[in-house]
């Protein structure tokens, strides 16, 4: 059942984003920022963790999940460092994911020899 919930929740998120891209004039970058901010807001009110427990990877892998990771990092850093944690917590929490994306993206570019569109 866990796989089923992850599949339909992740698919629903992707379908809603696709509808947003098709029916509005929003650029993809703005939609991505909207998703990260929405994930952070949902996390800050305490609704994201029950959502992750229900949907698993379907909730934690999309950009909403990145907003949740950033907000969790900020909360923990504020508890430990006070006000300065606002500025460092998100970076510390999201550093591993960002580094992995850069490293694996670079490795993929070496294997597949990408070319610019003309």
VMD Tcl script that builds the backbone (N, CA, C; Angstrom):
set m [mol new atoms 354]
animate dup $m
set s [atomselect $m all]
$s set {name element resname resid chain x y z} {
  {N N UNK 1 A 0.820 -1.200 0.000}
  {CA C UNK 1 A 0.000 0.000 0.000}
  {C C UNK 1 A 0.864 1.265 0.000}
  {N N UNK 2 A 2.071 1.163 0.600}
  {CA C UNK 2 A 2.952 2.327 0.629}
  {C C UNK 2 A 3.341 2.770 -0.778}
  {N N UNK 3 A 3.651 1.800 -1.640}
  {CA C UNK 3 A 4.023 2.132 -3.012}
  {C C UNK 3 A 2.859 2.773 -3.761}
  {N N UNK 4 A 1.670 2.267 -3.526}
  {CA C UNK 4 A 0.486 2.805 -4.191}
  {C C UNK 4 A 0.248 4.257 -3.776}
  {N N UNK 5 A 0.326 4.538 -2.469}
  {CA C UNK 5 A 0.125 5.911 -1.990}
  {C C UNK 5 A 1.200 6.851 -2.523}
  {N N UNK 6 A 2.440 6.387 -2.539}
  {CA C UNK 6 A 3.519 7.224 -3.077}
  {C C UNK 6 A 3.277 7.517 -4.555}
  {N N UNK 7 A 2.830 6.502 -5.293}
  {CA C UNK 7 A 2.608 6.666 -6.724}
  {C C UNK 7 A 1.490 7.668 -7.010}
  {N N UNK 8 A 0.331 7.495 -6.363}
  {CA C UNK 8 A -0.783 8.376 -6.725}
  {C C UNK 8 A -0.601 9.784 -6.178}
  {N N UNK 9 A 0.020 9.943 -5.003}
  {CA C UNK 9 A 0.237 11.293 -4.472}
  {C C UNK 9 A 1.280 12.024 -5.314}
  {N N UNK 10 A 2.399 11.371 -5.613}
  {CA C UNK 10 A 3.410 11.996 -6.465}
  {C C UNK 10 A 2.868 12.310 -7.844}
  {N N UNK 11 A 2.080 11.399 -8.391}
  {CA C UNK 11 A 1.462 11.640 -9.700}
  {C C UNK 11 A 0.478 12.790 -9.677}
  {N N UNK 12 A -0.286 12.895 -8.590}
  {CA C UNK 12 A -1.242 13.997 -8.460}
  {C C UNK 12 A -0.520 15.336 -8.374}
  {N N UNK 13 A 0.568 15.370 -7.610}
  {CA C UNK 13 A 1.353 16.610 -7.517}
  {C C UNK 13 A 1.878 16.994 -8.899}
  {N N UNK 14 A 2.434 16.036 -9.611}
  {CA C UNK 14 A 2.961 16.311 -10.947}
  {C C UNK 14 A 1.867 16.737 -11.921}
  {N N UNK 15 A 0.706 16.103 -11.836}
  {CA C UNK 15 A -0.410 16.465 -12.719}
  {C C UNK 15 A -0.895 17.885 -12.425}
  {N N UNK 16 A -0.989 18.244 -11.146}
  {CA C UNK 16 A -1.424 19.601 -10.799}
  {C C UNK 16 A -0.422 20.649 -11.271}
  {N N UNK 17 A 0.845 20.338 -11.159}
  {CA C UNK 17 A 1.868 21.261 -11.655}
  {C C UNK 17 A 1.796 21.375 -13.171}
  {N N UNK 18 A 1.565 20.264 -13.850}
  {CA C UNK 18 A 1.441 20.303 -15.313}
  {C C UNK 18 A 0.240 21.154 -15.727}
  {N N UNK 19 A -0.873 21.015 -15.022}
  {CA C UNK 19 A -2.046 21.850 -15.311}
  {C C UNK 19 A -1.720 23.318 -15.085}
  {N N UNK 20 A -1.001 23.617 -13.998}
  {CA C UNK 20 A -0.591 24.987 -13.714}
  {C C UNK 20 A 0.289 25.540 -14.835}
  {N N UNK 21 A 1.187 24.711 -15.356}
  {CA C UNK 21 A 2.053 25.151 -16.450}
  {C C UNK 21 A 1.266 25.386 -17.738}
  {N N UNK 22 A 0.279 24.538 -17.996}
  {CA C UNK 22 A -0.488 24.634 -19.236}
  {C C UNK 22 A -1.508 25.783 -19.212}
  {N N UNK 23 A -2.141 26.011 -18.082}
  {CA C UNK 23 A -3.268 26.940 -18.012}
  {C C UNK 23 A -2.897 28.348 -17.562}
  {N N UNK 24 A -1.671 28.565 -17.117}
  {CA C UNK 24 A -1.245 29.905 -16.722}
  {C C UNK 24 A -0.061 30.323 -17.577}
  {N N UNK 25 A 0.320 31.574 -17.447}
  {CA C UNK 25 A 1.481 32.069 -18.174}
  {C C UNK 25 A 2.724 32.100 -17.287}
  {N N UNK 26 A 2.661 31.352 -16.164}
  {CA C UNK 26 A 3.804 31.312 -15.258}
  {C C UNK 26 A 4.959 30.544 -15.898}
  {N N UNK 27 A 6.150 31.071 -15.710}
  {CA C UNK 27 A 7.353 30.408 -16.213}
  {C C UNK 27 A 7.698 29.246 -15.280}
  {N N UNK 28 A 8.360 28.214 -15.807}
  {CA C UNK 28 A 8.687 27.050 -14.972}
  {C C UNK 28 A 9.506 27.389 -13.725}
  {N N UNK 29 A 10.411 28.347 -13.823}
  {CA C UNK 29 A 11.202 28.741 -12.656}
  {C C UNK 29 A 10.337 29.290 -11.532}
  {N N UNK 30 A 9.338 30.064 -11.881}
  {CA C UNK 30 A 8.433 30.620 -10.862}
  {C C UNK 30 A 7.575 29.535 -10.241}
  {N N UNK 31 A 7.191 28.566 -11.045}
  {CA C UNK 31 A 6.404 27.453 -10.510}
  {C C UNK 31 A 7.256 26.640 -9.535}
  {N N UNK 32 A 8.526 26.455 -9.865}
  {CA C UNK 32 A 9.412 25.723 -8.963}
  {C C UNK 32 A 9.571 26.462 -7.641}
  {N N UNK 33 A 9.757 27.770 -7.701}
  {CA C UNK 33 A 9.873 28.566 -6.475}
  {C C UNK 33 A 8.573 28.500 -5.688}
  {N N UNK 34 A 7.437 28.552 -6.372}
  {CA C UNK 34 A 6.142 28.439 -5.712}
  {C C UNK 34 A 6.017 27.115 -4.960}
  {N N UNK 35 A 6.456 26.025 -5.571}
  {CA C UNK 35 A 6.373 24.713 -4.933}
  {C C UNK 35 A 7.268 24.623 -3.704}
  {N N UNK 36 A 8.484 25.135 -3.796}
  {CA C UNK 36 A 9.387 25.102 -2.643}
  {C C UNK 36 A 8.807 25.945 -1.503}
  {N N UNK 37 A 8.302 27.135 -1.823}
  {CA C UNK 37 A 7.708 27.995 -0.791}
  {C C UNK 37 A 6.457 27.357 -0.197}
  {N N UNK 38 A 5.645 26.726 -1.021}
  {CA C UNK 38 A 4.450 26.042 -0.526}
  {C C UNK 38 A 4.830 24.900 0.409}
  {N N UNK 39 A 5.849 24.143 0.067}
  {CA C UNK 39 A 6.324 23.077 0.947}
  {C C UNK 39 A 6.818 23.618 2.273}
  {N N UNK 40 A 7.510 24.765 2.244}
  {CA C UNK 40 A 7.995 25.376 3.478}
  {C C UNK 40 A 6.840 25.865 4.343}
  {N N UNK 41 A 5.832 26.448 3.722}
  {CA C UNK 41 A 4.676 26.937 4.475}
  {C C UNK 41 A 3.902 25.772 5.093}
  {N N UNK 42 A 3.664 24.724 4.312}
  {CA C UNK 42 A 2.949 23.559 4.834}
  {C C UNK 42 A 3.736 22.930 5.986}
  {N N UNK 43 A 5.051 22.911 5.862}
  {CA C UNK 43 A 5.897 22.374 6.928}
  {C C UNK 43 A 5.846 23.235 8.175}
  {N N UNK 44 A 5.823 24.547 7.990}
  {CA C UNK 44 A 5.834 25.451 9.148}
  {C C UNK 44 A 4.563 25.357 9.976}
  {N N UNK 45 A 3.449 24.989 9.365}
  {CA C UNK 45 A 2.213 24.837 10.143}
  {C C UNK 45 A 2.040 23.412 10.678}
  {N N UNK 46 A 3.004 22.522 10.345}
  {CA C UNK 46 A 3.000 21.187 10.906}
  {C C UNK 46 A 2.194 20.153 10.146}
  {N N UNK 47 A 1.815 20.432 8.916}
  {CA C UNK 47 A 1.000 19.503 8.140}
  {C C UNK 47 A 1.840 18.589 7.251}
  {N N UNK 48 A 3.110 18.927 7.028}
  {CA C UNK 48 A 3.876 18.165 6.045}
  {C C UNK 48 A 4.310 16.801 6.562}
  {N N UNK 49 A 4.664 16.695 7.831}
  {CA C UNK 49 A 5.127 15.412 8.349}
  {C C UNK 49 A 4.038 14.340 8.290}
  {N N UNK 50 A 2.786 14.634 8.683}
  {CA C UNK 50 A 1.747 13.606 8.488}
  {C C UNK 50 A 1.535 13.257 7.014}
  {N N UNK 51 A 1.700 14.242 6.141}
  {CA C UNK 51 A 1.588 14.014 4.701}
  {C C UNK 51 A 2.676 13.049 4.226}
  {N N UNK 52 A 3.918 13.224 4.708}
  {CA C UNK 52 A 5.027 12.342 4.346}
  {C C UNK 52 A 4.804 10.940 4.909}
  {N N UNK 53 A 4.289 10.851 6.113}
  {CA C UNK 53 A 4.022 9.538 6.703}
  {C C UNK 53 A 2.982 8.768 5.901}
  {N N UNK 54 A 2.023 9.483 5.310}
  {CA C UNK 54 A 1.001 8.841 4.485}
  {C C UNK 54 A 1.525 8.483 3.100}
  {N N UNK 55 A 2.185 9.446 2.445}
  {CA C UNK 55 A 2.540 9.285 1.037}
  {C C UNK 55 A 3.981 8.861 0.806}
  {N N UNK 56 A 4.823 8.898 1.793}
  {CA C UNK 56 A 6.218 8.479 1.634}
  {C C UNK 56 A 6.952 9.297 0.590}
  {N N UNK 57 A 7.604 8.616 -0.345}
  {CA C UNK 57 A 8.400 9.286 -1.371}
  {C C UNK 57 A 7.546 10.139 -2.302}
  {N N UNK 58 A 6.262 9.844 -2.408}
  {CA C UNK 58 A 5.380 10.660 -3.232}
  {C C UNK 58 A 5.254 12.079 -2.720}
  {N N UNK 59 A 5.529 12.271 -1.426}
  {CA C UNK 59 A 5.473 13.604 -0.832}
  {C C UNK 59 A 6.857 14.181 -0.592}
  {N N UNK 60 A 7.845 13.334 -0.381}
  {CA C UNK 60 A 9.161 13.847 -0.004}
  {C C UNK 60 A 10.087 14.105 -1.185}
  {N N UNK 61 A 9.827 13.505 -2.337}
  {CA C UNK 61 A 10.721 13.676 -3.477}
  {C C UNK 61 A 10.433 14.941 -4.283}
  {N N UNK 62 A 9.178 15.334 -4.542}
  {CA C UNK 62 A 8.955 16.542 -5.349}
  {C C UNK 62 A 9.488 17.807 -4.668}
  {N N UNK 63 A 9.412 18.918 -5.361}
  {CA C UNK 63 A 9.927 20.180 -4.833}
  {C C UNK 63 A 9.248 20.611 -3.547}
  {N N UNK 64 A 8.038 20.158 -3.307}
  {CA C UNK 64 A 7.403 20.432 -2.017}
  {C C UNK 64 A 8.255 19.862 -0.887}
  {N N UNK 65 A 8.830 18.701 -1.113}
  {CA C UNK 65 A 9.678 18.062 -0.121}
  {C C UNK 65 A 10.952 18.850 0.146}
  {N N UNK 66 A 11.491 19.518 -0.874}
  {CA C UNK 66 A 12.679 20.344 -0.674}
  {C C UNK 66 A 12.351 21.530 0.222}
  {N N UNK 67 A 11.187 22.121 0.035}
  {CA C UNK 67 A 10.753 23.202 0.930}
  {C C UNK 67 A 10.619 22.713 2.357}
  {N N UNK 68 A 10.119 21.496 2.525}
  {CA C UNK 68 A 9.997 20.900 3.850}
  {C C UNK 68 A 11.371 20.706 4.479}
  {N N UNK 69 A 12.337 20.211 3.707}
  {CA C UNK 69 A 13.691 20.010 4.227}
  {C C UNK 69 A 14.298 21.336 4.666}
  {N N UNK 70 A 14.126 22.362 3.849}
  {CA C UNK 70 A 14.659 23.676 4.210}
  {C C UNK 70 A 14.041 24.193 5.505}
  {N N UNK 71 A 12.730 24.052 5.640}
  {CA C UNK 71 A 12.057 24.565 6.833}
  {C C UNK 71 A 12.457 23.777 8.077}
  {N N UNK 72 A 12.598 22.461 7.939}
  {CA C UNK 72 A 13.050 21.665 9.084}
  {C C UNK 72 A 14.448 22.094 9.517}
  {N N UNK 73 A 15.315 22.349 8.557}
  {CA C UNK 73 A 16.664 22.812 8.876}
  {C C UNK 73 A 16.660 24.158 9.569}
  {N N UNK 74 A 15.803 25.052 9.119}
  {CA C UNK 74 A 15.704 26.373 9.749}
  {C C UNK 74 A 15.174 26.242 11.174}
  {N N UNK 75 A 14.150 25.418 11.378}
  {CA C UNK 75 A 13.611 25.233 12.727}
  {C C UNK 75 A 14.671 24.704 13.685}
  {N N UNK 76 A 15.406 23.678 13.258}
  {CA C UNK 76 A 16.440 23.100 14.119}
  {C C UNK 76 A 17.555 24.111 14.406}
  {N N UNK 77 A 17.977 24.857 13.405}
  {CA C UNK 77 A 19.055 25.819 13.596}
  {C C UNK 77 A 18.619 26.972 14.496}
  {N N UNK 78 A 17.379 27.393 14.394}
  {CA C UNK 78 A 16.886 28.467 15.263}
  {C C UNK 78 A 16.850 27.992 16.711}
  {N N UNK 79 A 16.457 26.736 16.930}
  {CA C UNK 79 A 16.456 26.196 18.290}
  {C C UNK 79 A 17.870 26.139 18.873}
  {N N UNK 80 A 18.865 25.834 18.033}
  {CA C UNK 80 A 20.240 25.688 18.515}
  {C C UNK 80 A 21.001 27.006 18.547}
  {N N UNK 81 A 20.842 27.843 17.510}
  {CA C UNK 81 A 21.668 29.033 17.356}
  {C C UNK 81 A 20.921 30.339 17.585}
  {N N UNK 82 A 19.631 30.275 17.714}
  {CA C UNK 82 A 18.860 31.502 17.857}
  {C C UNK 82 A 18.603 32.159 16.513}
  {N N UNK 83 A 18.607 33.482 16.505}
  {CA C UNK 83 A 18.263 34.254 15.322}
  {C C UNK 83 A 19.149 33.930 14.115}
  {N N UNK 84 A 20.427 33.685 14.334}
  {CA C UNK 84 A 21.346 33.411 13.229}
  {C C UNK 84 A 21.012 32.094 12.520}
  {N N UNK 85 A 20.269 31.218 13.183}
  {CA C UNK 85 A 19.859 29.971 12.564}
  {C C UNK 85 A 18.934 30.175 11.375}
  {N N UNK 86 A 18.259 31.334 11.331}
  {CA C UNK 86 A 17.410 31.649 10.178}
  {C C UNK 86 A 18.214 31.666 8.883}
  {N N UNK 87 A 19.444 32.080 8.986}
  {CA C UNK 87 A 20.268 32.259 7.793}
  {C C UNK 87 A 21.075 31.016 7.426}
  {N N UNK 88 A 21.366 30.153 8.394}
  {CA C UNK 88 A 22.231 29.012 8.112}
  {C C UNK 88 A 21.499 27.675 8.052}
  {N N UNK 89 A 20.360 27.559 8.685}
  {CA C UNK 89 A 19.676 26.273 8.801}
  {C C UNK 89 A 19.265 25.665 7.479}
  {N N UNK 90 A 18.703 26.457 6.584}
  {CA C UNK 90 A 18.281 25.944 5.288}
  {C C UNK 90 A 19.443 25.467 4.449}
  {N N UNK 91 A 20.561 26.197 4.521}
  {CA C UNK 91 A 21.743 25.795 3.755}
  {C C UNK 91 A 22.312 24.476 4.262}
  {N N UNK 92 A 22.369 24.324 5.574}
  {CA C UNK 92 A 22.907 23.091 6.146}
  {C C UNK 92 A 22.010 21.904 5.823}
  {N N UNK 93 A 20.702 22.101 5.887}
  {CA C UNK 93 A 19.775 20.993 5.646}
  {C C UNK 93 A 19.732 20.582 4.174}
  {N N UNK 94 A 19.852 21.538 3.287}
  {CA C UNK 94 A 19.734 21.239 1.863}
  {C C UNK 94 A 21.046 20.991 1.146}
  {N N UNK 95 A 22.166 21.087 1.867}
  {CA C UNK 95 A 23.481 20.996 1.221}
  {C C UNK 95 A 23.730 19.631 0.581}
  {N N UNK 96 A 23.372 18.559 1.254}
  {CA C UNK 96 A 23.664 17.222 0.726}
  {C C UNK 96 A 22.877 16.979 -0.561}
  {N N UNK 97 A 21.596 17.345 -0.571}
  {CA C UNK 97 A 20.782 17.149 -1.769}
  {C C UNK 97 A 21.274 17.973 -2.942}
  {N N UNK 98 A 21.647 19.210 -2.689}
  {CA C UNK 98 A 22.157 20.067 -3.766}
  {C C UNK 98 A 23.492 19.555 -4.291}
  {N N UNK 99 A 24.372 19.143 -3.388}
  {CA C UNK 99 A 25.668 18.619 -3.816}
  {C C UNK 99 A 25.490 17.342 -4.632}
  {N N UNK 100 A 24.595 16.476 -4.201}
  {CA C UNK 100 A 24.356 15.233 -4.944}
  {C C UNK 100 A 23.814 15.540 -6.334}
  {N N UNK 101 A 22.897 16.499 -6.443}
  {CA C UNK 101 A 22.349 16.863 -7.751}
  {C C UNK 101 A 23.444 17.388 -8.673}
  {N N UNK 102 A 24.335 18.209 -8.145}
  {CA C UNK 102 A 25.422 18.739 -8.967}
  {C C UNK 102 A 26.390 17.636 -9.403}
  {N N UNK 103 A 26.775 16.778 -8.471}
  {CA C UNK 103 A 27.736 15.723 -8.786}
  {C C UNK 103 A 27.155 14.738 -9.793}
  {N N UNK 104 A 25.932 14.257 -9.546}
  {CA C UNK 104 A 25.345 13.287 -10.464}
  {C C UNK 104 A 24.990 13.917 -11.804}
  {N N UNK 105 A 24.615 15.192 -11.810}
  {CA C UNK 105 A 24.378 15.881 -13.074}
  {C C UNK 105 A 25.651 15.991 -13.894}
  {N N UNK 106 A 26.763 16.288 -13.221}
  {CA C UNK 106 A 28.050 16.363 -13.915}
  {C C UNK 106 A 28.457 14.996 -14.455}
  {N N UNK 107 A 28.312 13.959 -13.638}
  {CA C UNK 107 A 28.650 12.616 -14.097}
  {C C UNK 107 A 27.788 12.191 -15.284}
  {N N UNK 108 A 26.509 12.537 -15.253}
  {CA C UNK 108 A 25.627 12.212 -16.375}
  {C C UNK 108 A 26.066 12.959 -17.637}
  {N N UNK 109 A 26.545 14.196 -17.472}
  {CA C UNK 109 A 26.996 14.951 -18.643}
  {C C UNK 109 A 28.253 14.334 -19.247}
  {N N UNK 110 A 29.077 13.700 -18.430}
  {CA C UNK 110 A 30.262 13.042 -18.951}
  {C C UNK 110 A 29.885 11.766 -19.730}
  {N N UNK 111 A 28.887 11.064 -19.248}
  {CA C UNK 111 A 28.497 9.802 -19.874}
  {C C UNK 111 A 27.708 10.032 -21.162}
  {N N UNK 112 A 26.795 11.004 -21.162}
  {CA C UNK 112 A 25.868 11.157 -22.278}
  {C C UNK 112 A 26.212 12.273 -23.257}
  {N N UNK 113 A 27.262 13.055 -23.037}
  {CA C UNK 113 A 27.724 14.064 -23.978}
  {C C UNK 113 A 26.587 14.994 -24.432}
  {N N UNK 114 A 26.079 15.839 -23.554}
  {CA C UNK 114 A 24.949 16.718 -23.917}
  {C C UNK 114 A 25.364 17.794 -24.915}
  {N N UNK 115 A 24.380 18.259 -25.668}
  {CA C UNK 115 A 24.611 19.324 -26.652}
  {C C UNK 115 A 23.569 20.407 -26.444}
  {N N UNK 116 A 23.926 21.634 -26.801}
  {CA C UNK 116 A 23.000 22.752 -26.707}
  {C C UNK 116 A 21.972 22.656 -27.825}
  {N N UNK 117 A 20.734 23.108 -27.536}
  {CA C UNK 117 A 19.714 23.159 -28.580}
  {C C UNK 117 A 20.032 24.302 -29.525}
  {N N UNK 118 A 19.672 24.112 -30.784}
  {CA C UNK 118 A 19.926 25.155 -31.771}
  {C C UNK 118 A 18.674 25.909 -32.103}
}
mol reanalyze $m
mol bondsrecalc $m
mol representation Tube
mol addrep $m
